[in-house]
Amino acid sequence: MAQASPCINICRMHAGTGWCEGCARTLQEIATWGTLDEPARRRVWEELPQRQKALRALIGPPRPNPLMGVPKAAS
């Protein structure tokens, strides 16, 4: 079964880290997500908790991006 995307519709890149403030992926990971095989997606998923923790320490909880509509619930 394919892994769902970690996107939560808070799509704004943090300049200091290069990670999305919502899902904590890089632009490269976001752009290639649909073409990554399951092991590659799993590796990205495994990195996200640490990245999200670092982002929360820098910027606090994710804030909605008014251009993206209502955020999805975090998985």
GULUM-62169 format. One record per residue (C-alpha): x negated, z negated, y negated; residue number from 1; residue in one letter. Coordinates in Angstrom, 3 decimals. Example, Ala and Ser with C-alpha at 12.3 -4.5 7.8 and 13.67 -1.06 7.14 Angstrom:
BEGIN
<atom x="-12.300" z="-7.800" y="4.500" i="1" aa="a"/>
<atom x="-13.670" z="-7.140" y="1.060" i="2" aa="s"/>
***
This chain:
BEGIN
<atom x="0.000" z="0.000" y="0.000" i="1" aa="m"/>
<atom x="-1.351" z="0.930" y="-3.440" i="2" aa="a"/>
<atom x="-2.381" z="-1.846" y="-5.795" i="3" aa="q"/>
<atom x="-0.257" z="-2.140" y="-8.910" i="4" aa="a"/>
<atom x="-1.891" z="-1.737" y="-12.274" i="5" aa="s"/>
<atom x="-2.990" z="-4.941" y="-14.032" i="6" aa="p"/>
<atom x="-1.578" z="-3.560" y="-17.319" i="7" aa="c"/>
<atom x="0.810" z="-5.955" y="-19.099" i="8" aa="i"/>
<atom x="1.555" z="-3.649" y="-22.085" i="9" aa="n"/>
<atom x="-0.679" z="-5.523" y="-24.492" i="10" aa="i"/>
<atom x="-2.982" z="-2.593" y="-25.029" i="11" aa="c"/>
<atom x="-5.569" z="-3.447" y="-27.655" i="12" aa="r"/>
<atom x="-9.303" z="-3.304" y="-27.106" i="13" aa="m"/>
<atom x="-11.435" z="-6.293" y="-28.086" i="14" aa="h"/>
<atom x="-14.407" z="-4.907" y="-30.011" i="15" aa="a"/>
<atom x="-16.801" z="-7.667" y="-28.982" i="16" aa="g"/>
<atom x="-16.277" z="-7.375" y="-25.231" i="17" aa="t"/>
<atom x="-14.953" z="-3.853" y="-24.766" i="18" aa="g"/>
<atom x="-12.084" z="-5.265" y="-22.684" i="19" aa="w"/>
<atom x="-8.368" z="-4.779" y="-23.192" i="20" aa="c"/>
<atom x="-6.917" z="-7.964" y="-24.694" i="21" aa="e"/>
<atom x="-3.986" z="-7.747" y="-22.255" i="22" aa="g"/>
<atom x="-5.402" z="-6.799" y="-18.861" i="23" aa="c"/>
<atom x="-9.155" z="-7.269" y="-19.491" i="24" aa="a"/>
<atom x="-10.105" z="-3.841" y="-18.148" i="25" aa="r"/>
<atom x="-12.593" z="-1.541" y="-19.864" i="26" aa="t"/>
<atom x="-11.515" z="1.820" y="-21.269" i="27" aa="l"/>
<atom x="-13.291" z="3.486" y="-18.335" i="28" aa="q"/>
<atom x="-11.376" z="1.352" y="-15.820" i="29" aa="e"/>
<atom x="-8.081" z="2.065" y="-17.577" i="30" aa="i"/>
<atom x="-8.751" z="5.803" y="-17.783" i="31" aa="a"/>
<atom x="-9.765" z="6.131" y="-14.134" i="32" aa="t"/>
<atom x="-7.337" z="3.619" y="-12.587" i="33" aa="w"/>
<atom x="-5.099" z="6.319" y="-11.101" i="34" aa="g"/>
<atom x="-8.014" z="7.996" y="-9.356" i="35" aa="t"/>
<atom x="-9.804" z="4.879" y="-8.052" i="36" aa="l"/>
<atom x="-9.638" z="4.221" y="-4.326" i="37" aa="d"/>
<atom x="-8.322" z="0.870" y="-3.109" i="38" aa="e"/>
<atom x="-11.755" z="-0.793" y="-2.697" i="39" aa="p"/>
<atom x="-12.686" z="0.156" y="-6.273" i="40" aa="a"/>
<atom x="-9.373" z="-1.154" y="-7.606" i="41" aa="r"/>
<atom x="-9.863" z="-4.372" y="-5.665" i="42" aa="r"/>
<atom x="-13.321" z="-4.824" y="-7.218" i="43" aa="r"/>
<atom x="-11.817" z="-4.457" y="-10.702" i="44" aa="v"/>
<atom x="-9.006" z="-6.911" y="-9.878" i="45" aa="w"/>
<atom x="-11.596" z="-9.430" y="-8.670" i="46" aa="e"/>
<atom x="-13.433" z="-9.304" y="-12.016" i="47" aa="e"/>
<atom x="-10.341" z="-9.737" y="-14.180" i="48" aa="l"/>
<atom x="-9.822" z="-13.524" y="-13.915" i="49" aa="p"/>
<atom x="-13.310" z="-14.242" y="-15.288" i="50" aa="q"/>
<atom x="-12.886" z="-11.674" y="-18.043" i="51" aa="r"/>
<atom x="-9.465" z="-13.049" y="-18.970" i="52" aa="q"/>
<atom x="-10.861" z="-16.559" y="-19.106" i="53" aa="k"/>
<atom x="-13.633" z="-15.365" y="-21.442" i="54" aa="a"/>
<atom x="-11.139" z="-13.487" y="-23.619" i="55" aa="l"/>
<atom x="-8.839" z="-16.516" y="-23.881" i="56" aa="r"/>
<atom x="-11.804" z="-18.607" y="-25.031" i="57" aa="a"/>
<atom x="-12.514" z="-16.011" y="-27.746" i="58" aa="l"/>
<atom x="-9.038" z="-15.030" y="-28.925" i="59" aa="i"/>
<atom x="-6.489" z="-17.343" y="-27.312" i="60" aa="g"/>
<atom x="-3.466" z="-16.106" y="-25.366" i="61" aa="p"/>
<atom x="-2.596" z="-12.403" y="-25.423" i="62" aa="p"/>
<atom x="-0.478" z="-11.353" y="-28.383" i="63" aa="r"/>
<atom x="2.053" z="-8.529" y="-28.087" i="64" aa="p"/>
<atom x="1.004" z="-5.170" y="-29.455" i="65" aa="n"/>
<atom x="3.975" z="-4.010" y="-31.559" i="66" aa="p"/>
<atom x="3.137" z="-0.410" y="-30.711" i="67" aa="l"/>
<atom x="3.576" z="-1.033" y="-26.979" i="68" aa="m"/>
<atom x="7.029" z="-2.652" y="-26.814" i="69" aa="g"/>
<atom x="7.791" z="-5.731" y="-24.741" i="70" aa="v"/>
<atom x="4.865" z="-7.065" y="-22.657" i="71" aa="p"/>
<atom x="5.266" z="-7.106" y="-18.891" i="72" aa="k"/>
<atom x="5.057" z="-10.436" y="-17.106" i="73" aa="a"/>
<atom x="1.534" z="-11.156" y="-15.891" i="74" aa="a"/>
<atom x="1.171" z="-10.749" y="-12.110" i="75" aa="s"/>
***
